Structures are given as structure tokens and as C-alpha cells.
Amino acid sequence: MSPKKIILIFYLFSSLSSQAAVEAFEIGPDNVDQLPKGKEADGIIGDFVLRNSHITAVISGNQPLRRANMSTFYGDGGITPGCLFDLTLNDRQNDQLTVFAPSNQRGDISHVRIVPSKTKTAEIEVIVDAARNNGLYKKHTYRIDENSKGIVITTTYKNLSKVTKRGTVDDYWKPSGKRGTYRGVKWIDAVDPADKGSYAVGWLPENGERLNGLGSHPGSLSLKPGEHKTFTRYISVGNSPAEALGEVFSYTDKSSPKISVEIENSSTALINLTSKGSSFPAYPSKNGKSTFSVPQGDYDIEIIDRGRKSVKQKITANQKGPVKLRFTLSDPSGVAFDIRDEKNLSMPCKIQFSGMGETVTPNLGPQNRAHGCVDQWHSETGKFNVALDPGTYRLVITRGIEFNHLVREITVKAGEFVNVSGTLKRLVNTAGWISTDFHNHSTPSGDNQCGTDDRIINLAAEHIEFAPTTEHNRLYDWAPHIKKLGLINYLSTIVGLELTGGGAGSHHNAFPLPTPNPYVQDGGAPVFKKDPRLNAINLQNLGGWSPDRWIHVNHPNITEKFWDRNLDGKADGGFVGYEKYIDALESQNFRGNNILSKSPWIITRRGTSESVREVREFVWLQMLNQGMRTRAIAVADAHSVYGNGVGGWRTYVPSSTDEPSKIDPKEIIRNAKAAQLMLTTGPFLEVNAGKSISGADVKSTSGTLNLEVKVQCTDWIDIDRVQVLVNGKQEPQYNFTRASHPDYFGKGVVKFARTIEIKLKEDAHLIVVAMGENSTLKTGYGTSTNASLKPCAYINPIWVDVDGGGFKANGDTLGWDLPVGRQDPKKIRALLKAKGLN
């Protein structure tokens, strides 16, 4: 045999053996490329893989603090080694599963290992010894064969204690998309149906063998000493709930007939099947096809595709053969957008859709995605199409708070697309400042399932220019997503993190941080501590101390942090020295316009119960008067696109460049640490004391200081009040309203431009506030939550030394005691009434 033939045979044998028909193996540093991919893929070194020619699954290894993400389970004992973390079809690499925890498995385990198999199967075993589980032994096995698109999971309990053990055997699984049950089989869809990744679970007879029919739910667990119980289920994956369900039905019953649907002119349609009062969807592939198995019976099928006429058909599925259906839908209708900037370049933007007259406002999709979230569409480009049913619509087109808005009223006719074009002009001059948001999330955070690409598009569409990556408890980097979306000229990021936990340890954002390692737990993030000072110190020193690292506390309980550590109503200094370890606190986090509040407390109601909430802005002003020069920032803390989305609150920071791709994060951090920060929901507020801006120390031995105040607003935002706070007080002589001083306020972009003379008798910190007390942000945000905010902007203080002896805080508490303890609603209501603040 020639050497070339020997080499060829060896190569073929190596290729076949490296892709075995069914296999189980552990992930190490040299084979991380074998881990599956997808929106929710969470495999790391030390995990185990099950794979055949159709699917790949990841079973989490027995590693310290192993969990899929922060929110798999909250709290102590929330780790999940030995659980199913990932499950995807090989041809799509589209994992949408966060976790499948058999019988709600969580906490420490004894081992995870590969079980040798003599059959054409692969198996992984998870053991929880009775000694570490109060006498209850548990074993979970995950088994895969050559042909299945699912995993057989068998759980065995043995009671080795001396008392009866009772409990539930229900499984915990996530994602959190639409779900249902059909013929006893549970299914769950991806959060965004457009991701086309779904799962189904059916109970099996104990041995879990193929074609033995479905089993029944085992019910609750009750084991006397010495007793044991075993039960089995099958979890499948498909491109739709129908495909995932079909895999369970074909695994358990060879008589399950197939339905094949082909839609000749659509890959975006919903194929909805209804039988015996239950409905479940199928989604066509890119070529418009979908095939799945069903139990025998009658089905109503409806093909739904926004912008086209729906089609209905009744069928009977039986053993006579597969049911083959072919549909040609009507031509689509909708809107073709072409939105550009003043340089005639396509630009990111947001569209709001409202039905007019008898036309219903469209529901374009779930709130956590960009391309169709409720009645909005966020786009990374200005050129895109949106399918709409025929009707009359009002469109509002925006890009954040610096550009004008466009309004179009259109009529969409069946089978036609309406062309909508326009130019968004930058009306507000923010040269020398950039729009930032230091706190946002996407699906790696775990407490939400907003796609990371969707978050990036949301940021760009709302004109955020610098947004550090701040996922919960996971080092991550949004930069590859920004590049992939073609948004490097619109948005800049840097590696960061939100370190999150319960109790007084609080939540902290930090950046820049070391490059993430995606193949270790949490990307290499530190572990949360219950003392906020330790969390701040750990973040400051992660990967080495840096003077250019930013750390701030998120939505803080200021009372607890600075005055009453255990909230027992007695002042104890809080976490002493904590203010030295943080650079800022979030005075504004998504909601609220309370910088002009006259009370540190607000009473909130949920149902019939009342509670007292701290007015963070007011308490911050009290802090400043006590000599705590803590900076304030505003963030969105977004977890979705619509609703809790980006754009409401943001912070402007000086920058030597106005081009996002050239932003120097170190410069931004240095300027932020210098308190050169302007917080806003819309108005662009500039305040100068000579050559000084916010954060500056200024001497004025005469006690007189001139503040140059300028407020700009785009064409959908307005203000009607400018107030200068002197040591936190709303001095009436520095209160200017459109009603009291109409000549001070403009109707164009520049709403206010005056020099205000301030006369002081003592050292004072000055904060200028611009407010639209009679306005909202509804034009720019429509039905989304941010619409209820008022236009509001304020600066961090300018510190004025009057006597020349250096700035001295006056200690004023603004008419209220410094907050301590948990507040009683009845007591606070009485205090508010006594002060005339009902």
C-alpha cells in the first residue's frame, strides 16, 4: 500500500473517531472549542458534554460555586453543579436553555462522572451522597443515544435516614418564554420566538426506553426509611415547540404521524396548531419548511404572518402516512424605512407605531428584543423593513435626546410597502461632552433574557455613546457585539461588571476590569461579600490596583450605608469609611424625578399595603451638607428594551472627542472622578462659574458668584423651571419659572440662557436644576415606562469657599433628621402632614 493511501486512511479514521456517533467527555483547556454555542451557552472547563450527530448537551461539573448565571437560583445554596446547562441542535448551535435542574437540584453534590457504556449510548452520572444531604441519597443520570434529539434523565432517591422523607420531584427549568402543556408533555419556547429554540419534557416509564409510551407525573415524594424511588423524563430540543414536542412523541410512540408544512414565500410565519383545546406553535426554517411529529388526531392549523392574510386549514393526522401541507401566502405589506443623518448616512433609530382610527396598535414582539418590542422597533441602521397589517398608523421616529423627531401618518395597503424616509438632525449642541450610561444588562446577567445584541441596539438607538459592560456577577465584553452590528462609530464600551448579592453588601459597578475568561466560572468575576467595603476593595484590586478604575454603588440604601448599619433606628455611623472606597452613588436609577423633593421619604402603596421609600436625591443633599463629597450619577439599569429600557436617565461627561470610536475610557473616568457630571432625562444643562464647571472648588471672598446657565432641549422636550440649590435648599430668589420669568425662557432649542448672580454669606455647594414640571417624555418614549418621567437635569455641586479658609460643610439636615431605621408609614404620613407636604 502506498504511503499516500496509508495517510488518507489514517486521516479518515481520525476524523470519524473524533466525531463519534455518541459520546461523553469532559471539557479541559484544550477542547473548549467543543462546547456548544448560543444565546444562553454557559459551558466552562470542568463541565461534561453529551453529544450525538444531532444534539450537544452540557452537564455542569462539580466545581466551586458552579452556576449557570447569577439568577439560576438566588441566595445561599444557589449553586447548580450536576445540572443540564446547555442543549442545542448541532446544525444551529442555538442554545436557549439556562438550566434544567432535575427535581429542582441545587447545592453541593458528591461527584459528576462519565459512566462506561456497552451499548450505543453515552451516560453521565451525578451523585449526592446521603451523608451530605440529611440521609437522602440522590442520583441523576443523563443518557443519550445515537438517534435522539433529546436526553433521558433518570432520578433515583434512597432514604438512608431514620425518618420519612417528603417533598416535590418537580423539575426547575428556564428559559422564561411562552410555555404550555400538550397531551401531558410540557413545552417552553425561547424568550424571543425569533430565536427559534424550544424544549419539551415528557415523563417516561422508569427504564426510559424508547417507544414504551409516556409515563405519568410521579407526584410528590414520600419515602420511609430504607425505601427508594426512581423516575425518568425525556427533554428534547427543536426549532419550535412543535418540533420539541414532536421529538418526545416520536421517542415514546412509533405510531406518531408526521406533519410537514412548507410555506413557499415566508420564513417568518407562525404555524399555530390547536387540538383538544391546546395550542402550540411551529416556525418555518429559512426555506419555509417545518416537519414534526404529533399524536394521532384532528388539528386546526393557522398560518399567521404579520402583514399577510392568515390561512386556516383542518387536518387529520393518522397512520395513513405523513400529512404534507403547502401554502402560498398573500404578498406582504408594511413599511420600508430609510432614516439618515445630516451627512446622508444611515443611522440607528427608534420607531414607535400607533394605530389610528379603527386600526389596532401592533404588537411587534416581546419587550426584551430590539427588532419588534411591543409597539416599537429599535434598529442599528436606518434602512430596514417592518411588516404591518393593512391600516392607518402614526409613526414617531427618534434617536435619543439630542436629535429632532419625525412624525409620519401613513396608510398601509394590502400587499404593498409604504416608503418612509427622513433626516434626523442633531439640534442640541453637546460638543465636548458625551452621553454615557454606566449601568445596563443583557442575558449574561441572568436576571433578564434581553439579547446582548438587542441591548447594544437599544443603546445606539437612544444615543448612548459610552456604556461600560456591566453584567451581573460576570466579566463580559460587549465590544465584539458592537463590532458585529457595525456600531463602532456610534457606541464605545469597556470591560466591567456589576458585583451583586443580597443584604447590606449592596450592588457595585466597576470598570475597567481584566479581560474575561469565558471558560471559567463567571468569566473570572470576584465573589460577593456581605460588607460593601470589602466588595469595593476587591473590585478596586481585581487584576491589580489602578487609579483609573471606577467603582460606584447602585441604587443604594443610603440610610443603611452611611448612618444606620443594622437599621435598628439608632445612628451607628453605617459602614464607617465606606464613602472612601466608592467614586459615586446612583442618585437616579431608571425611575424618579425627585431632586426638588422637600422630604427624604415617600410613601408607596402596593395593593392594600403601604411602605416607606427613601428619597435618594434628598438624602444625597443631606450627605453633602455633612461633608461627604460623594458624586452622583444617573443610569438606566436597563433589563429589557421596552419598559425597563435605556434612555430615560443618563449622565453626560466631558470628553476631548465627540466621536464614540475615539473615546478614551481613562479620560472619561478621570473627569467623572472630578465630578464633572451632568445628570439628565433630556435637557442638556451647562453651568459655568467663570472657567469652572461641576465638581470644581471655587473661591469667592466677596460672597458673590456668577453662574452662567444654559439649557438646550430637542424639539420634543421642554423645561419650565430653573432652580439653584444652595447647600441643598431651594432658595426662592434663585427659582425661575416660565410663569414668573417668561422672558428668561425660550421656545427654540435654547430654553434658558442667563447669568445668575449668587450671593453667599457662608461656604456653599451649588447645584443647578432644570425641570419640566408640566411636561413628560411621552413623545420620545410613547407607551414605554420612561414616558412618565419629567424632563430634568442637574449638575454635581460647585463648591464655593467664601471665607478663604477652605470649604466647610454647614451640617444642615434640610429640616429633617438624618435617616435611621425602617420607617413606619403612619409616622411618616403624620410628619409629612405637619410640614404641609401631603
N, C-alpha and C positions, 0 to 999 in steps of 0.2 A: 504493500500500500504506500502511495506517495506521501511525503511529509505534508503536502498541502491538504490532502484528504483527511489525514490524521488531525490536523489543526482545525479543519472545518467541523469534523465530528465532535471534537472536544468543545468547540465553541457552541455548537447546537446543544450538546448535553449540558453545558454550564448554564445556558440561557433557560433551558427547560427546568433544570433543578433549582435555579434561583427564583423561578415563578412557579412554585409547586401548586398543584390543584387545590390543596387545602393545607394551611399551615398555621402554626402558632409560634411566636418568637418574642423575645424581649428587646426593647429599644435601648441601644447604647450609643455612645458618641459617634460611632462610625456608620450607623444606619438610620439616622434621624430622617433621611430622605424617604424612608418607607412609611412614615406617618401620614395619615390621610389629611386632606385639606378641606377647607370650607369655612363658612362664617363662624361656626361655633367649635372649630377644631381646637382641642386643648391637650393633645398628647405631648409628653416630655420624655426625657431619658429616664429609664426605670419603669416605664409603663409596658404593657404587653399588647401585642397585636394578634388578632384572629383575621385570617384572610382566605378567601377563595377567589375564583375567577370573576365573581360578580360584586362582592362587597368587601369592605375592610372595616374592622371594629377595633376600638382601643379600650382595654380594661386598665384602670388606673392601678399603678404599682403601690406596694406597701412602703410609702416614703413619708418622711416627716411633713406634717401639715398639708398633705396632698388633698387638693380640692380642685374642681373644675374652674371655679372663679369665686369671688368674694361671696356671692349670693346663692351658691348652691344650697347651702343651709346657713343661716345666720347664727352667730353666738358660739359659745363654748361647745366643743364636741361636733362642730360643723364640718369636720373633715370627711372625705369620702374615698379613701382607698378601697380597691376591690369593686368598684362600680363601673358600669358601662358609660364611658365619656363620649365616645365618637362612634358613629355608624353612618357609612355613606356608600353609595354605589360607586364602583371603581371608575366607570366611564365618565362620571361627572365631578367627582371629588367635591362634594357639596354637603358636608356635614352641617346639619341644623340641630343636632342634639346637644344640649348642655350636659345632661346627666340622666341615666336611668339607674335608680337605686333600688335593687330588688328588695322587697319587703321593707322599704324605707331605710335601707342600710346606711349607717353613718357611724363615725367614731373609729377607734383603733381596731385593727384586725391582727391576726396572728401571722398569716402569710398569704401571698399570691404566688402560684406556680403553674407551670405547664404540666399537664397530665399526659404521659405517654399513651398513645392510642394505636391499637392494632387494626382498626377499621379506617375507612376513608373519611375520618373526621379529625378535628383538632379541638382540644379542650383546655380550658384554663380553670383552675380551682381557687376559690377564696375560702379561707377558714377563719372563724372567730372561735377560739377555744372557750370552753365553759369557764375556765379559771379567771378569764378577764371579762366575762360577761354575766356575772352573778349566777353561774351554774347553768346557763343556757348556751348550748353548743349550736353554732350555725355554720352551714356550708352552702356556698353558692357555686354552681358550675356553669360555665359559658361554653356552649358547644356549637360548632359549625360543621356542615358537611360540604360536599363538593358542589352541589347544585342550588342550594337555597340562597335566597336574598334576605336572610334573617338569622337570628341567633336563638338557640334553645337555652333557656335559663332555668335551672333546677335549684330549688332551695330546700334544704333539709334542716329541721330543728330537732334537737335532742335535749330533753330536760334531765340534766345530771345533778339537779339540786334536790332538796328535800321538801320543796313546796311546789304547788301548782303554778305554772306559768301561763299567763294570759296576755293577749294583745292582738293587734291587727297584723295582717300579712300583706296589706295593700302596698303596691309599689309607688315610688315617687318618680315622676319623670317631667322633664322640661325640655322642649320649648313651651312657650305660653301662647301659641296661636290658637286658631279655632279648633275645637275638638268635638267629638261625638262618639256614639256607640251604634254599631250596626250588627245585628244578629249575635249580640254578646261580645263582639270584638271592639275594643276601644281604638280610636284613631286620633291623631293630633297632627295639625298642619304647621308648617313654618309660620313664624310671626308675620312675615311678608309672603303672601302666596306666590308672588312673582319669583321667589327664590326656588320654588318647586322642589321642596324636600319635605317628606312626610313620613310618619311612623304609625304602626299599628301593633297592638298587643292582644293576643288571644290566649286564654288558659288551655292547657293540654292535659290529657291523661298523664299520670305520674311519670311514665317512662319517656314521654316526649317524642315517641317515634312518629315518623311521617305516615300520613294517611290513616291515622287512628281516630280521627274526628276531634272536635273541640271538647274541652273539659268545661267544668263549671267553676265559678269563683269558690275558692276553698273556705271562704268565710273567715271568722275570727279564730285566733289560735288559743287553744286551751289544752295544755299538756300536764298530766300528772307526773310525779317523779318517775323517771325511767322510761316514759313514753317518748315517741318520736313521730314526726310527720314530714312528708315530702310532697312538694307540689311544683308544677312546671308551667312555664309560659313561653310563648314564642313572640319575639319582637322582630318586626320586618321593616324594611325601608323601601320607599318608592318615590317617584317623581310627583306623586299626588296622594291624597288619602285613598283614592280608589285603587291605585297601584299597590299601596302598602296593605290595604285590606285584602286585595286580591291575592297577594302572596300568602297571607295567613290562610285564606280559604283554600288555595291550591295545595298548601302544605298539609292541610288536615283532611281534604276531601278530593279524591281524584275525579269525582263527577262534576266539579265546579266548572261550568262553561266559561268561555272567554267572550269578551266583548271588544271589538276593535272599532275605534272611531277615527275617521280621517276627515279633517276639515281642510278643504283644498286651498282656502285663501286666508287662513288665520292661524297664528301660533299663540295668540293672546287670549283666546276664548276660555270661558269656564264651561265645563261639561258637567252639569248637575244631574245626579241620579237620585231618584226617590223611589223607595219601595217600603211597603208596610209602615208608612208614617215616618221613616227616617231618610235623611238626605246626606249625601256625601259627594265631594267634587272630584273631578279628574281634570288634568291640564294637558293640552297637547304639547308635543315636543316642537322643536324648531321647524320640523317638516309637517306639522299639523296633525301628527298621529298620536294615539294613546291606546294601549291594549292592557286589559286587566281581567282577572277572573272574578266571578260573582257566584253566590249561591243561586240555584235554580229558582226562577220566579218571574214575576212581571215587574217591569220597571218603566217609570216615566223619565224620559231624558229631555233636558232642555239645554240648548246651546245659547250661552249669553256672552256677548262681546260688546262692550260699551261702544256706541257709535254705529252699531249694526242692528238689524231686526233679529229678535230672538227666534229660535226654531225649536219646536217641540215634536216629540215622537214617542209612541208607546211601543215597547218591545217585550218579547218573552224570551228568556234565556233558559235553555234546556239542553239535554244531551244529544240533540239532533245535530249539533255542530256549532262552531263559533258564530256569533252574531257580528256581521260586518256592516258598518254604517258609514256612509259618505255624505258629507254636507258641503254645499257651496253657499256661503253667507252673502248677504247683500253688500254692496260697496260701502266702505266705512265713511263716517262723517266726523268732523271735528275742527280743530284749529291748527294752523301751521304758523308758528311764531318765528319772527326774525327780529330780535331785540339787540340793539347795538349801542355803543358808547359814542362820544363826540368825535372819536377818531375813526368811526365807522367799523369798529371791531366788535365781533360778537362778544357778549359779556354775560356773566352769571346774573340770574334774576329770579324773582318770585312772582307767581301769578295767583291771584285769588279769583275764584269763579262763583258767581251768584246767579241763580235762575231768576228771570224776570217774568212778570205776569203769571201765566199758568205753568211755566217751566220750573221744574223742581231743581234746586241746587244740587249739583252732582256730588256723589261720594266717590272720590277718586282712589281711595285705599286707606290702609291703616296709618295711624298718626306717627309712626316711627320711621317712615321712609320719606325720601325726598321727592321721588317721581310719583306723585299722587298721594297726598296725605289729607284725608277728609276733603275739604274744598279748595286745597292749594296744590301748587306744583312748584317745587324748587329745582332749579336747573343749573348745571355747571357751565352751560353755554346758552347763548341767546337764540340758537336755531334748533328747534325741536317741535314735535307734533304732539298734540293731546287729543285723543278720541273723545267725542261728546255726542250724546244723543241729539237728534234734531230739536231745536228750541231757540229761545232768545236768552242771551246771557250778558251780564255785566262783568267785565274783566278789570281788575286793578293790578297794574304792573309796577313793581318796585325793586330797588336794590339798596336796602338799608336806609339810613337816616341822613345821608349827605346828598343823595340824588333826588331829582324830581320824581313824580309818579305819573303814570299814564292811565287813562280810563278809556275803555272801548266798550261800546254796546254793539253786539253782533247777533245776527240770526244765522243759525246753522241749519242747512237744508239736508235732507236725506241724501246720502251718497256723495256729499261734497265737503271739501275742507275750505274754511274761510282763512284767508291770509291776513295775519295781524303783524304789522311791523311798527317800529318806533325807535326813538332815540332817548335814552335816559341820560340826562345832563347833570353833571355834578354842580349843584347850586351852592353848597356850603364849602367855603374855603377853609380847609383844615391843614394847610401847608405847615410842615414842621411838627405835626402830631400824627400818631397812628391810632387806629381803633383796635383795642385789644379786649380779649376775654380770657381770663386766667383759670377758668373752671368749667369744663364740659365733659360729657361722657358719651361712649358708644358701647356696643355689645361686649367688648372685653372686660368692662367694669362688672358685669354680672347682674346688676340690679336693673338693667334695661336690655332690650334687644334691638336698639336702633343700630342699623348697619354703620360701620365706620365710614364707608363712602358716603352714606346719607348724612352723617354728621358733618363731614367735610363740605359737602354741597350746601348744607344749611348755613354753615359759617360763611361761605363765599357769597351766597345769595343775600345774606343780611349784612354784607360788607364788614366782616371782621377781618382784620389784616394780620394780626398776630395772635395765635391761640396755642399755648403750650399743650402738649398731650398730657391729660390728667385723668387717666382711667383709675378706677378704684383698685388699690392694692395690686397693681400690675404695672411693671415697667413696659412701656409700649412707645411706638413712634409712628405718628401719623404721616410723616414725610413721604413714604412710598405711596400712600393713598393719594396725597396731594399731587404727586408727580404723575401717577397713573391717570388721574382725572384731568390733567392738563391745566392745573390751577396754581402752578408755582409763581405766576406773576400776580396772583390775587391773594395768596394766603401763605403765611410762614408759620412754622411750628418748631418745637424743641422737645426733646425727651423729658418727660416729667412723670408725676404720679400724684394721686390722692391717697394718702395713708389713712385708712378708715377702720373704725371699730366702735364698740359701744361704750357708754358711760362717759366719765369725765375726760378720758383720753382724747376725745374730740376727733375732728377730721382736719387734716392738714394737706395743702398742696405744696409741692416743691418742684423746682426746675432751675437749671438743667441738672439731669441725673445721668448716671452711666448708661452706656448703650445696652439695651435689653438683650438678654439671652433667652430666646423663645423656647428653649428646650430644658429649662429648669423651672421650678415652681414659681409662679407669679412673675416670671421674667427676671427674677433676681431682686424683687422688692423686699424691703425690710419687714419685720414682723411688728404688728401693732402692740403698743404698750398702753397701760391704763393711766399713766401720768402724762399729760400733754407735753410737759417739758422734755421727757425722755423721747417722745416721738419727734419733737422739733430738733433735738440734739442728734438723734440717729439720722434724720434726713439731712441735716447740715453736713454730716461727716460721711455719708454714704459714698463710697468710692474715693474718698479723700476730701478734706475741707476745701472750700472755695469761697473767696469773698464775693463772687458773683453769683452765688446761689440764692434763690428767692424762696422764702417759706412764709405762708400765711395760714391763718386759721379760718376754717369755713363755717359759715352760719353759726357763730359761736353763741353759747350761753354765757354772756359777759358776766352776769352775776356770779356764776359758779367759778369762772376762770380767775376773776380778779378780786372778789370780795367775800364770797361765802362758799368755800370749797365743798362742804358737805350739805349745803342748802338747808341748814337747820335753823336759819333765821338769826344767827349770831355771826357778826363780822369776824372773820379769821384771816383776812388777807388773801384768800383764794390760794392759787398755786403761786407762791411767792417767787418773784423773779421771772415769771413766765413771759412777760412783755419783752424781755431782753432777748428771747430766743426766736421771736417771730418778727417778720417785717411788716405785716399788716393784718387786718381783720376784714372780713366781708361785712361792711355795713349794709350792703344791698345784695341780696341773693334772690334773683328771679322776681319776687313779688315786692310790693310795698313802695310807698312814696311818703315816708314819714319823717323826713329831715326837718320839717317845720312843726312836728308834733310838740305839744306842750306837756306831755306826760310820758313817763317811762313805761307805762303799762297800757295794754289794750285788752279788752275782754272779748273773747271769741266764743262762738256757740257752734256746737255740732249736735244736731238733733235737739234733745232736751237738756243736754249737759253743757256747762259753761267752764271755761278755763281762762287763765290769765297768761298773756304772752308778753314778753319783754319787747319794748320798742327799741330796737338795737341802735338806731340813729341817735335817739335821745341819750341813751346810756353812754354812747361813744362821746357825746359832747360833755357829759359829766366826767368821763375819764380824762379828757383833755384838760379840764379845769383842775384835776388832781395832779397834773404834771406828767401824765402818761402820754407821751407823744406818739401814739400808735396810729399808723397810717390807715386810711380807709380805702377800700376798692369796691367796685360793683361788678358782678358776674351774672351769667345766666344760669349756671349749674344745670345745663340742659340734659335731659334724658330721653327726649323724643324730638321730633321735628315740628309737628303741630302740637299745640298745647304748651308743654314744658320745653319749648324750643329756644333757639338762640335769638338774640336781637333786642330784647327788652332793655335790660341793663347792660352797660359796657363801661370800660374805662379808657380814656384817652391818655397817652403818654408821649412826651416829646421824642422825636426821632430825627436824626440828621438826614434820613432819606424818607421819601414818601412812596418808594417802591417796595412792596412786600418782599420780593425776591432778594432784596439787598439789605433787609433789616438785620441789624446786629443785636442778637438777644442780650448780650452783655450790656450794651448801651441802654436798652430798654430796662433792664433790671437795675442798673445804676440810677437811672432817672426815677424809676419807681421807688427805690430806696430813699431817694432825696425828696419823696412825697410830691413829686411833680405829676400829680394825678388829678384828672377831672372825671367825675362820675356822671353818667347821663343815660336817660332813656330816649333822648332825641336832640334837645337843644345843644348847640356847640357853644360852650361858655369859655370866654377868655378873660382873665383877670391879671392885670399887671400893676405892681406898685413900683413905679419907676422901671428899672430893669429886672425887678424880681417877680417871680411867679409863685404859685403854691409851693409850700414846703420851705420857703425862704425865711431867714431871720432878718428883720429889718429894724434899724434904729430910727427913732423919731423923737428926739428930745423935746421938740416943740409940742408933741402930742397930736400933731396934725399929719395926716397921711392921705394922699390922693390915690384912689383906686380907679384905674381905667377898666371899665366893664363893657364887654361886647358880647352879644348873644346873637347867633345865627340859627335859623331853622329852615329846613327844606319846606316845600310847598304844602305838605300835609301835616305840619306840626306848628304849634303856636304857643306862646307864653303870654301871661298877663300879670306877672309879678316878679320883681327882683327884690330880694331881701338880703341885707348884710347882717350876719350873726356876729355879735361882739361878745367874745367869751361865751358863746352858745346862746346868748339872749337875742331875741327878736326886737331890737331897739326900734321904736316907731319912726324915728327920724330917718332911718335907713331902710324904710319899707316903701317901695314904689310899685304901684299897681297901674294897670291900664285905665282904671276908673279914676284914681286920684291924680295921676300924672300922665294924661293921654298924650301929651307932646313928647314924652320920653320914649314912647313905643312906636315902632314902625310896622308897616303892613307887608313889606317885602321880605327878602331873605334876612336882612339885618333887623332884628326885632327890638334891639336895645343897644345903644352905644352912648355911654355917658361917663364922665369923670365924676366920681363921688368923693366928696371931701369927708373924711372921717376924723373926728376929734375925740381924743382919748385922754383920760385922767390917770390911767394905770396901764400896766402891760396888758396886752390883749392879743388873743388869736382871732383872726378874721376869716370868716367863711362866707363866700357869696353864693347865694342860691337863686336859680332861675326856675320858675314854676308856671305851668299852665293849669291854674286851679279850675278853670272852666272848660278844660279840654281833655281828650283821651287820645290814644294812639290807634283808634279803630280803623282809620283809613289805611294804615300800613299793615295792620295785623288781622283785620276782619273779624272772624268768629273765634280766632285763637286767643289764648289766655292773655297774652301781652297787650291785647287791645284795651284792656281795662286800666292799664297804667296811665298816669298823667305825665305829660311832658315835664321832665325835671332834670336839673343838672346842678351840681355843686362841686366846689373845689376842696382839696385838703387845705388846712389852715396856712395863712401867712402869719408869722409870729412877730409881733411888734414890741420892741423894747423901748419903753417911754423914759425911764429914769436913767438909762445908760449903765445900769448895773447887771445887765443880762436878764433874759426873760424869766419871770417868776409867775407860776400859775397862781390864780387867785383862790382856788379851793371851793368856788361856788358850786353848789349842787343843783342849781336851777330850780329851787323851790320844792325839791323832793329829796328825801333821804336817799343815800346811795343804796341800791337794791340789795337785799339779802333774802334768803329763804324762798320757799314756794308760796305764792300769793293766793289768797282766798278771794274769789270773785266778789263776794258780798262786801268785804272790806275795801277792795279797790273801787267798787262802784260808789261806795259812800265817800271815799276820798275824792274821786273824780267829781262827784256832785258838789262837794264842799268847795271845790276850786272852780266850779262853774264849767266843768268840762264834760258834761253828759254826752 
